[in-house]
Amino acid sequence: MRGSEQEDAHRTIERVARESYGRLVAYLSSHTRDVAAAEDALGEALVAALTTWPRDGLPHNPEAWRYASSAGGAGK
């Protein structure tokens, strides 16, 4: 990815993290009854996004990607 595309990826990651955090914590923890695990899983998904999205490009639906990436971790 070029510099401007990496900047776009980082801006998108920041926006998705800010806009979807509460909704995703609520959804994940409603299934596991463990808010801390949901927060940890979302944090791990954020780190994965920071690594993957600038390298591979933005996913079609960033919020869904973050949910899918964190859903397995929230159940640990």
Residue pairs with C-beta under 8 A, 6 or more apart in sequence:
1 9
1 54
1 55
1 57
5 54
5 57
6 54
8 58
9 53
9 54
9 57
9 58
10 50
10 54
12 53
12 58
12 62
13 46
13 49
13 50
13 53
13 62
16 49
16 62
16 63
16 66
17 46
17 66
19 63
20 63
20 66
20 67
21 42
24 38
24 42
24 63
24 66
24 67
24 70
25 35
25 38
25 39
25 42
27 67
28 37
28 38
28 41
28 42
28 67
28 70
28 71
28 74
29 35
29 37
29 38
29 74
31 74
31 75
32 38
32 74
32 75
34 74
37 73
37 74
37 75
37 76
38 70
38 74
40 73
40 74
41 70
41 71
41 72
41 73
41 74
41 76
42 66
42 70
42 74
44 69
44 70
44 73
45 66
45 67
45 69
45 70
45 73
46 66
48 69
49 62
49 65
49 66
49 69
53 59
53 62
59 65
